[in-house]
Amino acid sequence: MTVKQEEKAKEGKYLTFVLDKEEYGLEILKVREIIGIMKITPVPQTPDFLKGVINLRGKVIPVVDLRVKFGIPELEYTKETCIIVVEIEKDGKPMTMGIVIDSVSEVIYIEEKNIDERPDFGTNIKANFISGIGKVGGGVKMLLNINEVLTDEELSTMEEIGKQN
């Protein structure tokens, strides 16, 4: 894929949400649904960011708190706290998980001309989960590549938890 094709591939609709006063965007095609916060059953001996699992219409789904994953201090969940159910790919197979966010903002269309490459944070900082920076209405939104937010090892852990439950 050429750079121009890659930029064009980033153009599209994004679900935007808030984490600690910062706005993020998530490719709308990865979003399955948005649900209010519900009881999350903890799973022992898992990473802190993995809050546990939920039963969504008979399907057990692992839930990740993005605040914890991104190193942002945890807050008490509020009535605006949501779980975004997303579908990611692991080894070419679809996998469903929930991500806890502070609040949902809106669905917006971002043209390719308004999407910049992610900045180079240097060799010690791994930021491949940022697919670009969307410039919207005088502000910026970090566009997430949800497939890259978790490492392969973390995804394998989540997959195992889903199978066990």
N, C-alpha and C positions, 0 to 999 in steps of 0.2 A: 504494500500500500504506500503510495507517495504521501509526502507531507500534506499536500493539498487535499487528497482523498481522506486522510486521517482527520484533518480539520473539519471537513465536510461531515464526516461520520460523527463528530461531536455535536454538530448542530441539531437542535431538536427541542422537545419538551422535557422539562425538568420539574420534579416535585421539589420545592424548596422548603427547608426546615431550619429551626434554630437550635443551636447548642451553645450555651453560655454567651449569649448576645451576638454570636457569629452566625452568618447564614451559609448554608450548604445547599447544594443541588444534587439530586439523584435522578439519573435517567429514568423517565417515567415508564419505559418498557420493562424495567427491572422490578417495578412496584406491583405487588399482587393486591394488597389492600392496606388500609390504615385502620387500626382499632384503638380504642381507648385502653389505658393501662388496665391490666387485669392481674389476677393472682399468678405470680411466677413461682413455680416450684423449684427451690434451689437443688443443685446437684453437687454432692460433696466432691472435694478434691479436684475442682476445676479452676481455671484462671479467674481472677476477680471480675474481669469484664464480662464473663459468661454468667449472667444472672440466674440462669436455670432454663426450665422448659415451660411451655404453655400447651394446653389442650385446645386446639382450634378446630371445632367441629369434628372431633375424633382423631385429628392428626396432631402428633406431638412435634412441636417446633422449638428448637433452641433459640434463646433470646440473648442478645448481646447489648450491653449498655455502652453506647458510643462515647459518652462522657468519660467513662473509665478507660475504654480502649484508647482514647486520644489523650489521656493524662489530664483531663479536666476534673476538678474536684466534684464529687458526687453531691447531688441535692436531693431533698425529699421530693418524691413524685407529687405532682399537682394534678388538677383536673385537665390541664392542657398537655400533660405528658402523654405521649402516644407511643404505640408500637407500629412501626412500618414493617409489614411483611414483604420481604423481597425474595426474588429468586436469583440465585447466583449459580455459577458453574464451577464444579470441581471435577477435574479429570474428564471434561467434556460432558458430564452428567449434571442435570439440574438439581439444585439443593435449595430447600426453603429455610429461611431463618427470619427471626424478628430482630429489629434494631430499635432500642429505646432512644427517643429524642425528646427534647424539651417541649417543642410545639411545632406544628405544621404551619407553613406560611401560605404558599400558593403554588399553582402550576403555571409555569411561564415558558415561553418559547424563546430560545436564545439562538440568534443567527451566528454563523461561523465567524463573521467579522468581529463579533463581540466576545469571542472566546480566545484568550491568550494561553500559551503554553504554561505549564506550571513552572514557577521559578526554580532555578538550580540552588538547592539548599546546601550543596557541598556533598562530599563523599560519605560523611559520617551520618547523614540524615536520610533515611529511606522514606520517600514521599511518593512512591509509585501509586498509592491509593488516590492521589489527586490527579484527575485526568486533565484538568485545566482550570482557568480562572474566568468565570463569566462576569462581564461588565454589564450591570443592569441598573438603570436609573441613577447613575452617579455613584453607585456602590459596587462592591464585588461579592461574588458568591464562589466559594470553593466547590468545584464540581468533582464529586467523588466517583471513583471507579470501584463500585461495591465489590467486585470480584477480587480486588487487591487489598481491601481493608484488613482481612485476616490472612495470616500466613497459611501455607499448606498444612503445617503441623496443627495449627489451631482449627482449621477446617476439618481435619481428620478427627480431632477430638470431638468436635460438634457432631460429626456424622455418626461416630460411635454412640454418643449420648442419645441421638435420635433412634438408633437401632435398639438400644437397651430398653428404652421406654416405650 
